[in-house]
Amino acid sequence: MNDEPRSGVPETSGRDAVVIGGGLAGVTAALALADAGVRVTLLEGRPRLGGLAFSFRRGGLTVDNGQHVYLRCCTAYRWFLDRIEGTALAPLQDRLDVPVVDLARPEGRRLGRLRRDALPVPLHLGRSLATYPHLSLAERASVGRAALALKRLDLADPALDAQDFGSWLAAHGQSPRAVEALWDLVGVATLNAVAGDTSLALAAMVFKTGLLSDPGAADIGWAHVPLGELHDRLARRALDSAGVRTEVRARVSAVSAAADGTWTVRASGVPGETLRADAVVLAVPQREAHDLLPDGALDAPERLLEIGTAPILNVHVVYDRKVLDAPFLAALGTPVQWVFDRTDASGLREGQYLALSQSAAQDDIDAPVAALRERYLPELERLLPGTRGATVRDFFVTRERTATFAPAPGVGRLRPGARTKSPGLYLAGAWTATGWPATMESAVRSGVSAADAALAALGRPRPRRLFAFEEAARRGVPGDAAAGSGSAAGRNPGREPEGPGVPLRGGTR
């Protein structure tokens, strides 16, 4: 791409930055730096941008590697959508409404809903909780008491990170059924772990922000187009317009400080293969960042390797007819977690394409496609009566074995901030110390933080566009959720989609 800034972009006064990693964190950092007049080169090892929230072609379909959603309170990701002119392509619900089907209940009594009213917090969820059929009257009352106790927790208390959410819920009167039918229904999708494996600090942040902060905070939004349309095509257009030089298929092998205080980046697939910069942003997964960090950049770089990972499996089924009327639903009493209708977004013209988003998928992530087909198709027949006479035209899976960092107790102390001890070198990615689990919101926030730190060191003013994001945060609350994934940023090699008996190359989570 042309590395000369386009008209209308401020002159850079000789300040140069290299951003390594073209996921949401890297694209955000590059846009924020360029908007402030910095000359930016963005390097991405894959042939496309988007990190772990991308699309690929399979036959005549455009398939997302996994289902991603966000919430109204996601001020950073909403700013990102606006910055790339993609807001209209990923609209929000008018009001939170989640159908929840429990297969353990008799037919005709299986459907419940989690939805809000136009009332202040916590009354906005009062009627929904009071009528939620998947909990007993006593369990509903206990959920309300636990929610109020959760609201009183101080998220700045470091002791919360050492506790697990499951033990806290048990201590606050939550039955195993309440955990399954409510707390894990939301928590597994947003955190990619069950309550017993989750830091209380991260769980409290998710529930306080999404459900206990503002009446509309948890209204759900999702892309009505393939993710690649947003995170690759529109992101590239925004980067081009900002004057960013974008290089894909650029594999970075070394980052080193020069004697004059500048930085050298060596990358294959880039003309000259060596770039010089005043600032470098590492927006790659934590293990890759560890390998690229120069000596002394962090006090304990080995902590990055202690940040665990958690898998996500996505099961894709194409039927010859419509079998689901809702855009999505959540399920209980079955291995199926969340089901989304991806028909229109994929370009399918006949039949219906459903995507099952399976978080915390340790038990299934390495299972053969044939075994997954045998496991999930009967469950869909139990869950959706319309599938019982339908023909399956295609069945495939996408896997991401390291989809997110594991939100285990104690992970907070392992997550570094944007600044390193090496002047001019910054970190970004959903795994950094944003306070959020591995979500699109966390990735964008990390990119903003890294750009802010770099601009301060470079003596450049913050771009005015970033203030819109902060103003939105003041009006509402920061937040994000991802059903089945909160997409991490950066480059992360993975496997391609698989069909019955035929391993193919394609997308991972």
ChimeraX attribute file (.defattr): number of C-alpha atoms within 10 A of each C-alpha:
attribute: neighborCount
match mode: 1-to-1
recipient: residues
	/A:1	10
	/A:2	11
	/A:3	14
	/A:4	12
	/A:5	21
	/A:6	14
	/A:7	10
	/A:8	9
	/A:9	17
	/A:10	16
	/A:11	15
	/A:12	15
	/A:13	10
	/A:14	10
	/A:15	17
	/A:16	22
	/A:17	28
	/A:18	29
	/A:19	31
	/A:20	33
	/A:21	34
	/A:22	34
	/A:23	35
	/A:24	36
	/A:25	36
	/A:26	37
	/A:27	36
	/A:28	32
	/A:29	34
	/A:30	33
	/A:31	29
	/A:32	27
	/A:33	30
	/A:34	27
	/A:35	24
	/A:36	23
	/A:37	25
	/A:38	31
	/A:39	28
	/A:40	31
	/A:41	23
	/A:42	24
	/A:43	26
	/A:44	29
	/A:45	23
	/A:46	19
	/A:47	10
	/A:48	20
	/A:49	30
	/A:50	30
	/A:51	29
	/A:52	32
	/A:53	28
	/A:54	26
	/A:55	26
	/A:56	20
	/A:57	12
	/A:58	14
	/A:59	7
	/A:60	10
	/A:61	18
	/A:62	21
	/A:63	29
	/A:64	27
	/A:65	29
	/A:66	32
	/A:67	28
	/A:68	25
	/A:69	22
	/A:70	28
	/A:71	25
	/A:72	27
	/A:73	29
	/A:74	31
	/A:75	27
	/A:76	28
	/A:77	27
	/A:78	22
	/A:79	23
	/A:80	26
	/A:81	19
	/A:82	13
	/A:83	18
	/A:84	19
	/A:85	15
	/A:86	20
	/A:87	18
	/A:88	11
	/A:89	17
	/A:90	20
	/A:91	15
	/A:92	19
	/A:93	15
	/A:94	11
	/A:95	17
	/A:96	21
	/A:97	18
	/A:98	18
	/A:99	16
	/A:100	24
	/A:101	22
	/A:102	21
	/A:103	17
	/A:104	12
	/A:105	14
	/A:106	8
	/A:107	9
	/A:108	6
	/A:109	13
	/A:110	17
	/A:111	18
	/A:112	17
	/A:113	19
	/A:114	16
	/A:115	19
	/A:116	24
	/A:117	17
	/A:118	11
	/A:119	13
	/A:120	13
	/A:121	16
	/A:122	17
	/A:123	15
	/A:124	19
	/A:125	21
	/A:126	17
	/A:127	13
	/A:128	17
	/A:129	23
	/A:130	14
	/A:131	15
	/A:132	20
	/A:133	20
	/A:134	25
	/A:135	19
	/A:136	14
	/A:137	14
	/A:138	9
	/A:139	18
	/A:140	21
	/A:141	15
	/A:142	16
	/A:143	23
	/A:144	16
	/A:145	15
	/A:146	19
	/A:147	18
	/A:148	13
	/A:149	11
	/A:150	21
	/A:151	19
	/A:152	11
	/A:153	15
	/A:154	13
	/A:155	18
	/A:156	10
	/A:157	9
	/A:158	13
	/A:159	13
	/A:160	22
	/A:161	24
	/A:162	17
	/A:163	19
	/A:164	23
	/A:165	26
	/A:166	22
	/A:167	15
	/A:168	17
	/A:169	22
	/A:170	15
	/A:171	11
	/A:172	16
	/A:173	15
	/A:174	22
	/A:175	17
	/A:176	13
	/A:177	14
	/A:178	21
	/A:179	21
	/A:180	20
	/A:181	20
	/A:182	19
	/A:183	21
	/A:184	21
	/A:185	20
	/A:186	21
	/A:187	25
	/A:188	23
	/A:189	26
	/A:190	27
	/A:191	34
	/A:192	33
	/A:193	23
	/A:194	23
	/A:195	24
	/A:196	19
	/A:197	18
	/A:198	27
	/A:199	26
	/A:200	29
	/A:201	29
	/A:202	26
	/A:203	27
	/A:204	21
	/A:205	22
	/A:206	23
	/A:207	20
	/A:208	22
	/A:209	21
	/A:210	24
	/A:211	22
	/A:212	23
	/A:213	19
	/A:214	20
	/A:215	23
	/A:216	25
	/A:217	23
	/A:218	28
	/A:219	22
	/A:220	25
	/A:221	24
	/A:222	18
	/A:223	22
	/A:224	16
	/A:225	20
	/A:226	25
	/A:227	27
	/A:228	22
	/A:229	18
	/A:230	26
	/A:231	26
	/A:232	23
	/A:233	16
	/A:234	17
	/A:235	27
	/A:236	22
	/A:237	15
	/A:238	17
	/A:239	23
	/A:240	19
	/A:241	17
	/A:242	26
	/A:243	28
	/A:244	31
	/A:245	20
	/A:246	22
	/A:247	24
	/A:248	18
	/A:249	15
	/A:250	22
	/A:251	20
	/A:252	20
	/A:253	12
	/A:254	14
	/A:255	22
	/A:256	17
	/A:257	19
	/A:258	12
	/A:259	7
	/A:260	7
	/A:261	13
	/A:262	18
	/A:263	22
	/A:264	19
	/A:265	20
	/A:266	18
	/A:267	22
	/A:268	14
	/A:269	15
	/A:270	16
	/A:271	10
	/A:272	9
	/A:273	14
	/A:274	14
	/A:275	17
	/A:276	18
	/A:277	22
	/A:278	24
	/A:279	26
	/A:280	30
	/A:281	27
	/A:282	28
	/A:283	38
	/A:284	29
	/A:285	26
	/A:286	28
	/A:287	16
	/A:288	16
	/A:289	20
	/A:290	18
	/A:291	14
	/A:292	17
	/A:293	20
	/A:294	16
	/A:295	11
	/A:296	11
	/A:297	16
	/A:298	17
	/A:299	10
	/A:300	10
	/A:301	20
	/A:302	12
	/A:303	17
	/A:304	22
	/A:305	15
	/A:306	13
	/A:307	21
	/A:308	14
	/A:309	16
	/A:310	20
	/A:311	26
	/A:312	26
	/A:313	28
	/A:314	28
	/A:315	24
	/A:316	25
	/A:317	21
	/A:318	22
	/A:319	19
	/A:320	16
	/A:321	17
	/A:322	17
	/A:323	21
	/A:324	19
	/A:325	10
	/A:326	11
	/A:327	13
	/A:328	18
	/A:329	20
	/A:330	23
	/A:331	20
	/A:332	21
	/A:333	15
	/A:334	15
	/A:335	12
	/A:336	20
	/A:337	20
	/A:338	22
	/A:339	25
	/A:340	19
	/A:341	21
	/A:342	26
	/A:343	23
	/A:344	16
	/A:345	17
	/A:346	22
	/A:347	15
	/A:348	15
	/A:349	11
	/A:350	13
	/A:351	16
	/A:352	21
	/A:353	30
	/A:354	21
	/A:355	24
	/A:356	26
	/A:357	26
	/A:358	28
	/A:359	29
	/A:360	23
	/A:361	20
	/A:362	15
	/A:363	9
	/A:364	17
	/A:365	20
	/A:366	14
	/A:367	11
	/A:368	15
	/A:369	22
	/A:370	13
	/A:371	11
	/A:372	18
	/A:373	20
	/A:374	10
	/A:375	14
	/A:376	17
	/A:377	18
	/A:378	13
	/A:379	16
	/A:380	20
	/A:381	15
	/A:382	14
	/A:383	21
	/A:384	14
	/A:385	12
	/A:386	15
	/A:387	20
	/A:388	14
	/A:389	11
	/A:390	16
	/A:391	12
	/A:392	16
	/A:393	13
	/A:394	13
	/A:395	20
	/A:396	21
	/A:397	26
	/A:398	28
	/A:399	27
	/A:400	26
	/A:401	20
	/A:402	19
	/A:403	26
	/A:404	31
	/A:405	24
	/A:406	23
	/A:407	30
	/A:408	27
	/A:409	21
	/A:410	20
	/A:411	23
	/A:412	23
	/A:413	13
	/A:414	18
	/A:415	19
	/A:416	20
	/A:417	17
	/A:418	25
	/A:419	20
	/A:420	16
	/A:421	12
	/A:422	15
	/A:423	17
	/A:424	22
	/A:425	27
	/A:426	26
	/A:427	31
	/A:428	39
	/A:429	35
	/A:430	34
	/A:431	33
	/A:432	28
	/A:433	22
	/A:434	23
	/A:435	19
	/A:436	29
	/A:437	33
	/A:438	29
	/A:439	32
	/A:440	33
	/A:441	32
	/A:442	33
	/A:443	33
	/A:444	30
	/A:445	32
	/A:446	32
	/A:447	36
	/A:448	26
	/A:449	24
	/A:450	29
	/A:451	32
	/A:452	24
	/A:453	19
	/A:454	26
	/A:455	22
	/A:456	11
	/A:457	13
	/A:458	16
	/A:459	9
	/A:460	17
	/A:461	13
	/A:462	18
	/A:463	16
	/A:464	11
	/A:465	13
	/A:466	18
	/A:467	12
	/A:468	13
	/A:469	21
	/A:470	16
	/A:471	11
	/A:472	17
	/A:473	16
	/A:474	11
	/A:475	11
	/A:476	19
	/A:477	19
	/A:478	27
	/A:479	29
	/A:480	31
	/A:481	32
	/A:482	30
	/A:483	30
	/A:484	30
	/A:485	34
	/A:486	33
	/A:487	31
	/A:488	33
	/A:489	34
	/A:490	32
	/A:491	24
	/A:492	22
	/A:493	14
	/A:494	18
	/A:495	17
	/A:496	19
	/A:497	24
	/A:498	19
	/A:499	18
	/A:500	16
	/A:501	9
	/A:502	10
	/A:503	14
	/A:504	14
	/A:505	14
	/A:506	19
	/A:507	26
	/A:508	28
	/A:509	31
